[in-house]
Amino acid sequence: MKPIIAITAGDVAGVGPEVILRAIENPETVSVCYPVLIGHPEIFRGAGVVFGLRVLLQEYADDSDANCLRAAVADAELKRQILCIDPAGHTVLSAPRCLVSKEAGDAAFQYLEAAINLAKNSSVDAIVTAPLNKEALHLAGHDFPGHTEILADRCGIQEFAMMLHLPESAMTEWRHLIRPIQGSTTVSNVGTALNGLSIAHVTLHTSIASVPGMLSTESVVGKIRLMDQFLQRIHCERRAIAVCALNPHGGENGLFGDEEARLIQPAVEACVSTVKSVVGPLPVDTLVRRAVSGEFDGIVAMYHDQGHLPVKLIGFESAVNITLGLPIIRTSPTHGTAFDRAWNPQTPASALGMIEAIKIAAALAKNR
């Protein structure tokens, strides 16, 4: 049986409802899973009207019993319908489109909580989240920086990581363009990358000024191990991991900072005996080039933009956000709510990221 995947609407003022409908219209998506939409059905129907997308929803209220939900999913599939669960009620219908509002922020939070509960009680096999707006989330009284922190809190997890994953299809053109650096220590491995490129982050939504104080050898070790576990789950045989330096030129032996020698190098050394292949800390400017050319399968970045910039440059539309360390599977596209172009048929949003997020969630669910 195909895995059942809960897909949250995110902030309904943004592009979430549109990209979800576009994704579930794609035959490749529905061939790998049974989608269950989490959101108000009228929001999805409204998006279908605006963008000319056909959507047949079967509303479902009793989400407390896993067997009942799975039976309802099977029934909806026979009718060529998509199950839709609305845990937040009608207040969200008053949220203005394309604008920040507490109504949309609160609904997005409730959609996520409902999806987490469904996954924790095994009613669904994975969750995929459409983007939410952090300002709207805070206006609604939910003091979290974003999805990742909510997921970790509700799952009771201390060791977790945000990871951005680029599928191999997004890397092919870049691998041809960027040649390996001659003399690289593992240049013989170049060209053997088959599983895309994954970048995990040691710190997340925080100021640049706070990053050095938040780093520790233990936190870097944890992210290296989470990355290695993920690469095993996607059947990456090589599992070559590179760890970023924090400072320019890797700190120049302490000239630009001592975090490399004091924190990051000990973390790499602590993992050498248990992780198949890990090197670092390496200067980020050359590390990313080496990874894109095919030398590494995974990167451990020290902070948000260090990992996000290369991913969004190479494959903004097709990149997938995966939360590592959770007892449940969660993925999402890496783009935001895009209020500036949402709900406008003249500026249709790409569903490629949502499609990839659903596909990898289904693959991870099958490999559990």
Contacts in CASP RR format, 6 or more apart in sequence:
PFRMAT RR
TARGET T0000
AUTHOR 0000-0000-0000
METHOD contacts of the structure
MODEL  1
MKPIIAITAGDVAGVGPEVILRAIENPETVSVCYPVLIGHPEIFRGAGVV
FGLRVLLQEYADDSDANCLRAAVADAELKRQILCIDPAGHTVLSAPRCLV
SKEAGDAAFQYLEAAINLAKNSSVDAIVTAPLNKEALHLAGHDFPGHTEI
LADRCGIQEFAMMLHLPESAMTEWRHLIRPIQGSTTVSNVGTALNGLSIA
HVTLHTSIASVPGMLSTESVVGKIRLMDQFLQRIHCERRAIAVCALNPHG
GENGLFGDEEARLIQPAVEACVSTVKSVVGPLPVDTLVRRAVSGEFDGIV
AMYHDQGHLPVKLIGFESAVNITLGLPIIRTSPTHGTAFDRAWNPQTPAS
ALGMIEAIKIAAALAKNR
2 31 0 8 1.000
2 32 0 8 1.000
2 33 0 8 1.000
2 34 0 8 1.000
2 362 0 8 1.000
3 32 0 8 1.000
3 33 0 8 1.000
3 34 0 8 1.000
3 124 0 8 1.000
3 125 0 8 1.000
3 126 0 8 1.000
3 361 0 8 1.000
3 362 0 8 1.000
3 365 0 8 1.000
3 366 0 8 1.000
4 33 0 8 1.000
4 34 0 8 1.000
4 36 0 8 1.000
4 69 0 8 1.000
4 70 0 8 1.000
4 73 0 8 1.000
4 123 0 8 1.000
4 124 0 8 1.000
4 125 0 8 1.000
5 33 0 8 1.000
5 34 0 8 1.000
5 35 0 8 1.000
5 36 0 8 1.000
5 124 0 8 1.000
5 125 0 8 1.000
5 126 0 8 1.000
5 127 0 8 1.000
5 128 0 8 1.000
5 358 0 8 1.000
5 361 0 8 1.000
5 362 0 8 1.000
5 365 0 8 1.000
6 36 0 8 1.000
6 38 0 8 1.000
6 85 0 8 1.000
6 114 0 8 1.000
6 115 0 8 1.000
6 118 0 8 1.000
6 119 0 8 1.000
6 124 0 8 1.000
6 126 0 8 1.000
6 127 0 8 1.000
6 128 0 8 1.000
7 20 0 8 1.000
7 23 0 8 1.000
7 24 0 8 1.000
7 35 0 8 1.000
7 36 0 8 1.000
7 37 0 8 1.000
7 38 0 8 1.000
7 127 0 8 1.000
7 128 0 8 1.000
7 129 0 8 1.000
7 130 0 8 1.000
7 358 0 8 1.000
8 38 0 8 1.000
8 39 0 8 1.000
8 108 0 8 1.000
8 111 0 8 1.000
8 112 0 8 1.000
8 114 0 8 1.000
8 115 0 8 1.000
8 127 0 8 1.000
8 128 0 8 1.000
8 129 0 8 1.000
8 130 0 8 1.000
9 16 0 8 1.000
9 17 0 8 1.000
9 20 0 8 1.000
9 37 0 8 1.000
9 38 0 8 1.000
9 39 0 8 1.000
9 40 0 8 1.000
9 43 0 8 1.000
9 44 0 8 1.000
9 107 0 8 1.000
9 108 0 8 1.000
9 111 0 8 1.000
9 130 0 8 1.000
10 16 0 8 1.000
10 107 0 8 1.000
10 108 0 8 1.000
10 111 0 8 1.000
10 112 0 8 1.000
10 129 0 8 1.000
10 130 0 8 1.000
10 131 0 8 1.000
10 132 0 8 1.000
10 337 0 8 1.000
11 104 0 8 1.000
11 105 0 8 1.000
11 107 0 8 1.000
11 108 0 8 1.000
11 130 0 8 1.000
11 131 0 8 1.000
11 132 0 8 1.000
11 133 0 8 1.000
11 136 0 8 1.000
11 337 0 8 1.000
12 39 0 8 1.000
12 40 0 8 1.000
12 43 0 8 1.000
12 92 0 8 1.000
12 95 0 8 1.000
12 104 0 8 1.000
12 107 0 8 1.000
12 108 0 8 1.000
13 95 0 8 1.000
13 96 0 8 1.000
13 97 0 8 1.000
13 98 0 8 1.000
13 99 0 8 1.000
13 100 0 8 1.000
13 101 0 8 1.000
13 104 0 8 1.000
13 133 0 8 1.000
13 136 0 8 1.000
13 337 0 8 1.000
13 339 0 8 1.000
13 342 0 8 1.000
13 343 0 8 1.000
14 97 0 8 1.000
14 98 0 8 1.000
14 131 0 8 1.000
14 133 0 8 1.000
14 337 0 8 1.000
14 338 0 8 1.000
14 339 0 8 1.000
14 342 0 8 1.000
14 343 0 8 1.000
15 130 0 8 1.000
15 131 0 8 1.000
15 335 0 8 1.000
15 336 0 8 1.000
15 337 0 8 1.000
15 338 0 8 1.000
15 341 0 8 1.000
15 342 0 8 1.000
15 349 0 8 1.000
16 130 0 8 1.000
16 131 0 8 1.000
16 337 0 8 1.000
16 342 0 8 1.000
16 349 0 8 1.000
16 354 0 8 1.000
17 43 0 8 1.000
17 44 0 8 1.000
17 46 0 8 1.000
17 47 0 8 1.000
17 130 0 8 1.000
18 47 0 8 1.000
18 50 0 8 1.000
18 51 0 8 1.000
18 53 0 8 1.000
18 342 0 8 1.000
18 343 0 8 1.000
18 348 0 8 1.000
18 349 0 8 1.000
18 351 0 8 1.000
19 130 0 8 1.000
19 333 0 8 1.000
19 349 0 8 1.000
19 350 0 8 1.000
19 351 0 8 1.000
19 353 0 8 1.000
19 354 0 8 1.000
20 37 0 8 1.000
20 44 0 8 1.000
20 130 0 8 1.000
20 351 0 8 1.000
20 354 0 8 1.000
21 44 0 8 1.000
21 47 0 8 1.000
21 48 0 8 1.000
21 51 0 8 1.000
21 53 0 8 1.000
21 55 0 8 1.000
22 51 0 8 1.000
22 53 0 8 1.000
22 349 0 8 1.000
22 351 0 8 1.000
22 354 0 8 1.000
23 29 0 8 1.000
23 351 0 8 1.000
23 354 0 8 1.000
23 355 0 8 1.000
23 358 0 8 1.000
24 30 0 8 1.000
24 35 0 8 1.000
24 37 0 8 1.000
24 55 0 8 1.000
24 82 0 8 1.000
25 53 0 8 1.000
25 54 0 8 1.000
26 351 0 8 1.000
26 355 0 8 1.000
28 355 0 8 1.000
28 359 0 8 1.000
29 35 0 8 1.000
29 355 0 8 1.000
29 358 0 8 1.000
29 359 0 8 1.000
32 358 0 8 1.000
32 359 0 8 1.000
32 362 0 8 1.000
32 363 0 8 1.000
33 358 0 8 1.000
33 361 0 8 1.000
33 362 0 8 1.000
33 365 0 8 1.000
34 73 0 8 1.000
34 74 0 8 1.000
34 77 0 8 1.000
34 83 0 8 1.000
35 82 0 8 1.000
35 83 0 8 1.000
35 358 0 8 1.000
36 60 0 8 1.000
36 69 0 8 1.000
36 73 0 8 1.000
36 82 0 8 1.000
36 83 0 8 1.000
36 84 0 8 1.000
36 85 0 8 1.000
36 118 0 8 1.000
36 124 0 8 1.000
37 44 0 8 1.000
37 57 0 8 1.000
37 82 0 8 1.000
37 83 0 8 1.000
37 84 0 8 1.000
37 85 0 8 1.000
38 84 0 8 1.000
38 85 0 8 1.000
38 86 0 8 1.000
38 87 0 8 1.000
38 111 0 8 1.000
38 114 0 8 1.000
38 115 0 8 1.000
38 118 0 8 1.000
39 84 0 8 1.000
39 85 0 8 1.000
39 86 0 8 1.000
39 87 0 8 1.000
39 88 0 8 1.000
39 92 0 8 1.000
39 107 0 8 1.000
39 111 0 8 1.000
40 86 0 8 1.000
40 88 0 8 1.000
40 89 0 8 1.000
40 90 0 8 1.000
40 92 0 8 1.000
40 93 0 8 1.000
40 107 0 8 1.000
41 57 0 8 1.000
41 59 0 8 1.000
41 84 0 8 1.000
41 86 0 8 1.000
42 93 0 8 1.000
43 92 0 8 1.000
43 93 0 8 1.000
44 55 0 8 1.000
44 57 0 8 1.000
44 84 0 8 1.000
45 55 0 8 1.000
45 57 0 8 1.000
47 53 0 8 1.000
47 55 0 8 1.000
47 343 0 8 1.000
48 54 0 8 1.000
48 55 0 8 1.000
50 343 0 8 1.000
50 345 0 8 1.000
51 345 0 8 1.000
51 348 0 8 1.000
52 345 0 8 1.000
55 82 0 8 1.000
56 79 0 8 1.000
56 80 0 8 1.000
56 81 0 8 1.000
56 82 0 8 1.000
57 81 0 8 1.000
57 82 0 8 1.000
57 83 0 8 1.000
57 84 0 8 1.000
58 72 0 8 1.000
58 75 0 8 1.000
58 76 0 8 1.000
58 79 0 8 1.000
58 81 0 8 1.000
58 82 0 8 1.000
58 83 0 8 1.000
58 84 0 8 1.000
59 84 0 8 1.000
59 85 0 8 1.000
59 86 0 8 1.000
60 69 0 8 1.000
60 72 0 8 1.000
60 83 0 8 1.000
60 84 0 8 1.000
60 85 0 8 1.000
61 85 0 8 1.000
62 68 0 8 1.000
62 69 0 8 1.000
63 69 0 8 1.000
63 85 0 8 1.000
63 87 0 8 1.000
63 114 0 8 1.000
63 117 0 8 1.000
63 118 0 8 1.000
63 123 0 8 1.000
65 123 0 8 1.000
66 121 0 8 1.000
66 122 0 8 1.000
66 123 0 8 1.000
69 83 0 8 1.000
69 118 0 8 1.000
69 123 0 8 1.000
69 124 0 8 1.000
70 123 0 8 1.000
72 83 0 8 1.000
73 83 0 8 1.000
76 82 0 8 1.000
76 83 0 8 1.000
85 114 0 8 1.000
85 118 0 8 1.000
87 110 0 8 1.000
87 111 0 8 1.000
87 113 0 8 1.000
87 114 0 8 1.000
88 106 0 8 1.000
88 107 0 8 1.000
88 110 0 8 1.000
88 111 0 8 1.000
89 107 0 8 1.000
91 103 0 8 1.000
91 106 0 8 1.000
91 107 0 8 1.000
92 103 0 8 1.000
92 104 0 8 1.000
92 106 0 8 1.000
92 107 0 8 1.000
94 103 0 8 1.000
95 101 0 8 1.000
95 103 0 8 1.000
95 104 0 8 1.000
95 105 0 8 1.000
95 107 0 8 1.000
97 342 0 8 1.000
97 343 0 8 1.000
98 339 0 8 1.000
98 340 0 8 1.000
98 342 0 8 1.000
98 343 0 8 1.000
99 339 0 8 1.000
100 133 0 8 1.000
100 135 0 8 1.000
100 136 0 8 1.000
100 139 0 8 1.000
100 339 0 8 1.000
101 136 0 8 1.000
101 139 0 8 1.000
102 136 0 8 1.000
102 139 0 8 1.000
102 140 0 8 1.000
102 141 0 8 1.000
103 140 0 8 1.000
104 133 0 8 1.000
104 136 0 8 1.000
105 132 0 8 1.000
105 133 0 8 1.000
105 136 0 8 1.000
105 137 0 8 1.000
105 139 0 8 1.000
105 140 0 8 1.000
105 142 0 8 1.000
106 140 0 8 1.000
106 141 0 8 1.000
106 142 0 8 1.000
108 132 0 8 1.000
108 133 0 8 1.000
108 136 0 8 1.000
108 137 0 8 1.000
109 132 0 8 1.000
109 137 0 8 1.000
109 140 0 8 1.000
109 142 0 8 1.000
109 150 0 8 1.000
112 129 0 8 1.000
112 132 0 8 1.000
112 147 0 8 1.000
112 150 0 8 1.000
112 151 0 8 1.000
113 150 0 8 1.000
113 154 0 8 1.000
115 124 0 8 1.000
115 127 0 8 1.000
115 129 0 8 1.000
116 127 0 8 1.000
116 150 0 8 1.000
116 151 0 8 1.000
116 154 0 8 1.000
116 155 0 8 1.000
116 328 0 8 1.000
118 124 0 8 1.000
118 127 0 8 1.000
119 125 0 8 1.000
119 126 0 8 1.000
119 127 0 8 1.000
119 328 0 8 1.000
119 329 0 8 1.000
119 330 0 8 1.000
120 155 0 8 1.000
120 327 0 8 1.000
120 328 0 8 1.000
125 329 0 8 1.000
125 365 0 8 1.000
125 368 0 8 1.000
126 328 0 8 1.000
126 329 0 8 1.000
126 330 0 8 1.000
126 331 0 8 1.000
126 361 0 8 1.000
126 362 0 8 1.000
126 364 0 8 1.000
126 365 0 8 1.000
127 328 0 8 1.000
127 329 0 8 1.000
127 330 0 8 1.000
127 331 0 8 1.000
127 361 0 8 1.000
128 330 0 8 1.000
128 331 0 8 1.000
128 332 0 8 1.000
128 354 0 8 1.000
128 357 0 8 1.000
128 358 0 8 1.000
128 361 0 8 1.000
129 147 0 8 1.000
129 330 0 8 1.000
129 331 0 8 1.000
129 332 0 8 1.000
130 332 0 8 1.000
130 333 0 8 1.000
130 354 0 8 1.000
131 332 0 8 1.000
131 333 0 8 1.000
131 335 0 8 1.000
131 336 0 8 1.000
131 337 0 8 1.000
131 338 0 8 1.000
132 146 0 8 1.000
132 147 0 8 1.000
132 337 0 8 1.000
133 337 0 8 1.000
133 339 0 8 1.000
134 145 0 8 1.000
134 146 0 8 1.000
134 205 0 8 1.000
137 144 0 8 1.000
137 146 0 8 1.000
142 150 0 8 1.000
144 150 0 8 1.000
144 153 0 8 1.000
145 204 0 8 1.000
145 205 0 8 1.000
145 206 0 8 1.000
146 205 0 8 1.000
147 321 0 8 1.000
147 323 0 8 1.000
147 330 0 8 1.000
147 332 0 8 1.000
148 160 0 8 1.000
148 162 0 8 1.000
148 204 0 8 1.000
148 323 0 8 1.000
149 204 0 8 1.000
149 205 0 8 1.000
151 157 0 8 1.000
151 160 0 8 1.000
151 323 0 8 1.000
151 326 0 8 1.000
151 328 0 8 1.000
151 330 0 8 1.000
152 158 0 8 1.000
152 160 0 8 1.000
152 323 0 8 1.000
152 326 0 8 1.000
155 326 0 8 1.000
155 327 0 8 1.000
155 328 0 8 1.000
157 325 0 8 1.000
157 326 0 8 1.000
157 327 0 8 1.000
159 222 0 8 1.000
159 226 0 8 1.000
159 325 0 8 1.000
160 226 0 8 1.000
160 323 0 8 1.000
160 324 0 8 1.000
160 325 0 8 1.000
160 326 0 8 1.000
161 200 0 8 1.000
161 201 0 8 1.000
161 202 0 8 1.000
161 222 0 8 1.000
161 223 0 8 1.000
161 226 0 8 1.000
161 227 0 8 1.000
161 323 0 8 1.000
161 324 0 8 1.000
161 325 0 8 1.000
162 200 0 8 1.000
162 201 0 8 1.000
162 204 0 8 1.000
162 321 0 8 1.000
162 323 0 8 1.000
162 324 0 8 1.000
163 198 0 8 1.000
163 199 0 8 1.000
163 200 0 8 1.000
163 201 0 8 1.000
163 226 0 8 1.000
163 227 0 8 1.000
163 230 0 8 1.000
163 321 0 8 1.000
163 322 0 8 1.000
163 323 0 8 1.000
163 324 0 8 1.000
164 198 0 8 1.000
164 199 0 8 1.000
164 307 0 8 1.000
164 308 0 8 1.000
164 311 0 8 1.000
164 319 0 8 1.000
164 320 0 8 1.000
164 321 0 8 1.000
164 322 0 8 1.000
164 334 0 8 1.000
165 196 0 8 1.000
165 197 0 8 1.000
165 198 0 8 1.000
165 199 0 8 1.000
165 319 0 8 1.000
165 320 0 8 1.000
165 321 0 8 1.000
165 322 0 8 1.000
165 360 0 8 1.000
166 196 0 8 1.000
166 197 0 8 1.000
166 198 0 8 1.000
166 311 0 8 1.000
166 314 0 8 1.000
166 315 0 8 1.000
166 318 0 8 1.000
166 319 0 8 1.000
166 320 0 8 1.000
167 196 0 8 1.000
167 318 0 8 1.000
167 320 0 8 1.000
167 356 0 8 1.000
167 360 0 8 1.000
168 193 0 8 1.000
168 194 0 8 1.000
168 195 0 8 1.000
168 196 0 8 1.000
169 318 0 8 1.000
170 196 0 8 1.000
170 314 0 8 1.000
170 315 0 8 1.000
170 318 0 8 1.000
170 319 0 8 1.000
171 193 0 8 1.000
171 196 0 8 1.000
171 197 0 8 1.000
171 292 0 8 1.000
171 294 0 8 1.000
171 314 0 8 1.000
174 292 0 8 1.000
174 314 0 8 1.000
175 191 0 8 1.000
175 193 0 8 1.000
175 292 0 8 1.000
175 293 0 8 1.000
175 294 0 8 1.000
178 289 0 8 1.000
178 292 0 8 1.000
178 293 0 8 1.000
179 293 0 8 1.000
180 187 0 8 1.000
180 190 0 8 1.000
180 191 0 8 1.000
180 290 0 8 1.000
180 293 0 8 1.000
180 294 0 8 1.000
180 295 0 8 1.000
181 187 0 8 1.000
181 286 0 8 1.000
181 289 0 8 1.000
181 290 0 8 1.000
181 293 0 8 1.000
184 190 0 8 1.000
184 290 0 8 1.000
184 295 0 8 1.000
185 279 0 8 1.000
186 240 0 8 1.000
186 279 0 8 1.000
186 295 0 8 1.000
187 295 0 8 1.000
189 238 0 8 1.000
189 240 0 8 1.000
189 294 0 8 1.000
189 295 0 8 1.000
190 293 0 8 1.000
190 294 0 8 1.000
190 295 0 8 1.000
191 293 0 8 1.000
191 294 0 8 1.000
192 238 0 8 1.000
192 294 0 8 1.000
193 238 0 8 1.000
193 294 0 8 1.000
193 295 0 8 1.000
193 296 0 8 1.000
193 297 0 8 1.000
194 236 0 8 1.000
195 231 0 8 1.000
195 234 0 8 1.000
195 235 0 8 1.000
195 236 0 8 1.000
195 297 0 8 1.000
196 297 0 8 1.000
197 291 0 8 1.000
197 292 0 8 1.000
197 296 0 8 1.000
197 297 0 8 1.000
197 298 0 8 1.000
197 299 0 8 1.000
197 311 0 8 1.000
197 314 0 8 1.000
198 227 0 8 1.000
198 230 0 8 1.000
198 231 0 8 1.000
198 297 0 8 1.000
198 298 0 8 1.000
198 299 0 8 1.000
198 322 0 8 1.000
199 298 0 8 1.000
199 299 0 8 1.000
199 300 0 8 1.000
199 301 0 8 1.000
199 307 0 8 1.000
199 308 0 8 1.000
199 310 0 8 1.000
199 311 0 8 1.000
200 223 0 8 1.000
200 226 0 8 1.000
200 227 0 8 1.000
200 230 0 8 1.000
200 298 0 8 1.000
200 299 0 8 1.000
200 300 0 8 1.000
200 301 0 8 1.000
200 324 0 8 1.000
201 223 0 8 1.000
201 300 0 8 1.000
201 301 0 8 1.000
201 302 0 8 1.000
201 303 0 8 1.000
201 304 0 8 1.000
201 306 0 8 1.000
201 307 0 8 1.000
202 214 0 8 1.000
202 215 0 8 1.000
202 219 0 8 1.000
202 220 0 8 1.000
202 223 0 8 1.000
202 300 0 8 1.000
202 301 0 8 1.000
202 302 0 8 1.000
202 303 0 8 1.000
203 210 0 8 1.000
203 211 0 8 1.000
203 214 0 8 1.000
203 215 0 8 1.000
203 219 0 8 1.000
203 302 0 8 1.000
203 303 0 8 1.000
203 304 0 8 1.000
204 304 0 8 1.000
205 304 0 8 1.000
206 214 0 8 1.000
206 303 0 8 1.000
206 304 0 8 1.000
208 303 0 8 1.000
211 246 0 8 1.000
211 302 0 8 1.000
211 303 0 8 1.000
212 246 0 8 1.000
212 259 0 8 1.000
215 246 0 8 1.000
215 259 0 8 1.000
215 263 0 8 1.000
215 264 0 8 1.000
215 302 0 8 1.000
216 263 0 8 1.000
217 263 0 8 1.000
217 264 0 8 1.000
217 266 0 8 1.000
217 267 0 8 1.000
217 270 0 8 1.000
218 267 0 8 1.000
220 243 0 8 1.000
220 263 0 8 1.000
220 264 0 8 1.000
220 267 0 8 1.000
220 268 0 8 1.000
220 300 0 8 1.000
221 267 0 8 1.000
221 270 0 8 1.000
221 271 0 8 1.000
223 300 0 8 1.000
224 241 0 8 1.000
224 243 0 8 1.000
224 267 0 8 1.000
224 268 0 8 1.000
224 271 0 8 1.000
224 275 0 8 1.000
224 278 0 8 1.000
224 300 0 8 1.000
225 271 0 8 1.000
225 274 0 8 1.000
225 275 0 8 1.000
226 324 0 8 1.000
226 325 0 8 1.000
227 241 0 8 1.000
227 298 0 8 1.000
227 300 0 8 1.000
227 324 0 8 1.000
228 239 0 8 1.000
228 241 0 8 1.000
228 271 0 8 1.000
228 275 0 8 1.000
228 276 0 8 1.000
228 278 0 8 1.000
229 324 0 8 1.000
229 325 0 8 1.000
230 322 0 8 1.000
230 324 0 8 1.000
231 239 0 8 1.000
231 241 0 8 1.000
231 297 0 8 1.000
231 298 0 8 1.000
232 239 0 8 1.000
233 364 0 8 1.000
233 367 0 8 1.000
234 363 0 8 1.000
234 364 0 8 1.000
234 367 0 8 1.000
235 367 0 8 1.000
236 297 0 8 1.000
238 276 0 8 1.000
238 277 0 8 1.000
238 297 0 8 1.000
239 275 0 8 1.000
239 276 0 8 1.000
239 277 0 8 1.000
239 297 0 8 1.000
240 276 0 8 1.000
240 277 0 8 1.000
240 295 0 8 1.000
240 296 0 8 1.000
240 297 0 8 1.000
240 298 0 8 1.000
241 275 0 8 1.000
241 277 0 8 1.000
241 278 0 8 1.000
241 279 0 8 1.000
241 296 0 8 1.000
241 297 0 8 1.000
241 298 0 8 1.000
241 299 0 8 1.000
241 300 0 8 1.000
242 278 0 8 1.000
242 279 0 8 1.000
242 280 0 8 1.000
242 282 0 8 1.000
242 287 0 8 1.000
242 290 0 8 1.000
242 291 0 8 1.000
242 295 0 8 1.000
242 296 0 8 1.000
242 298 0 8 1.000
242 299 0 8 1.000
242 300 0 8 1.000
243 264 0 8 1.000
243 267 0 8 1.000
243 268 0 8 1.000
243 278 0 8 1.000
243 279 0 8 1.000
243 280 0 8 1.000
243 281 0 8 1.000
243 282 0 8 1.000
243 299 0 8 1.000
243 300 0 8 1.000
244 280 0 8 1.000
244 281 0 8 1.000
244 282 0 8 1.000
244 284 0 8 1.000
244 287 0 8 1.000
244 299 0 8 1.000
244 300 0 8 1.000
244 301 0 8 1.000
244 302 0 8 1.000
244 306 0 8 1.000
244 307 0 8 1.000
245 251 0 8 1.000
245 260 0 8 1.000
245 264 0 8 1.000
245 280 0 8 1.000
245 281 0 8 1.000
245 282 0 8 1.000
245 283 0 8 1.000
245 284 0 8 1.000
245 302 0 8 1.000
246 257 0 8 1.000
246 259 0 8 1.000
246 260 0 8 1.000
246 264 0 8 1.000
246 281 0 8 1.000
246 302 0 8 1.000
246 303 0 8 1.000
247 256 0 8 1.000
247 257 0 8 1.000
247 259 0 8 1.000
247 260 0 8 1.000
248 256 0 8 1.000
248 283 0 8 1.000
249 256 0 8 1.000
249 283 0 8 1.000
250 256 0 8 1.000
250 260 0 8 1.000
250 281 0 8 1.000
250 282 0 8 1.000
250 283 0 8 1.000
251 257 0 8 1.000
251 258 0 8 1.000
251 259 0 8 1.000
251 260 0 8 1.000
253 261 0 8 1.000
254 260 0 8 1.000
254 261 0 8 1.000
260 281 0 8 1.000
264 280 0 8 1.000
264 281 0 8 1.000
264 302 0 8 1.000
265 280 0 8 1.000
265 281 0 8 1.000
268 278 0 8 1.000
268 279 0 8 1.000
268 280 0 8 1.000
268 281 0 8 1.000
271 278 0 8 1.000
272 278 0 8 1.000
282 290 0 8 1.000
284 301 0 8 1.000
284 306 0 8 1.000
287 296 0 8 1.000
287 299 0 8 1.000
288 299 0 8 1.000
288 310 0 8 1.000
290 296 0 8 1.000
291 298 0 8 1.000
291 299 0 8 1.000
292 310 0 8 1.000
292 314 0 8 1.000
299 307 0 8 1.000
301 307 0 8 1.000
308 334 0 8 1.000
311 319 0 8 1.000
311 334 0 8 1.000
312 319 0 8 1.000
312 334 0 8 1.000
316 334 0 8 1.000
316 335 0 8 1.000
317 335 0 8 1.000
317 350 0 8 1.000
317 352 0 8 1.000
317 353 0 8 1.000
318 352 0 8 1.000
318 353 0 8 1.000
318 356 0 8 1.000
319 333 0 8 1.000
319 334 0 8 1.000
319 353 0 8 1.000
319 356 0 8 1.000
320 331 0 8 1.000
320 332 0 8 1.000
320 333 0 8 1.000
320 334 0 8 1.000
320 353 0 8 1.000
320 356 0 8 1.000
320 357 0 8 1.000
320 360 0 8 1.000
321 331 0 8 1.000
321 332 0 8 1.000
321 333 0 8 1.000
321 334 0 8 1.000
321 357 0 8 1.000
322 330 0 8 1.000
322 331 0 8 1.000
322 360 0 8 1.000
322 364 0 8 1.000
323 330 0 8 1.000
323 331 0 8 1.000
329 361 0 8 1.000
329 364 0 8 1.000
329 365 0 8 1.000
329 368 0 8 1.000
330 361 0 8 1.000
331 357 0 8 1.000
331 358 0 8 1.000
331 360 0 8 1.000
331 361 0 8 1.000
331 364 0 8 1.000
332 357 0 8 1.000
333 353 0 8 1.000
333 354 0 8 1.000
333 356 0 8 1.000
333 357 0 8 1.000
334 353 0 8 1.000
335 353 0 8 1.000
338 349 0 8 1.000
341 347 0 8 1.000
341 349 0 8 1.000
342 349 0 8 1.000
END
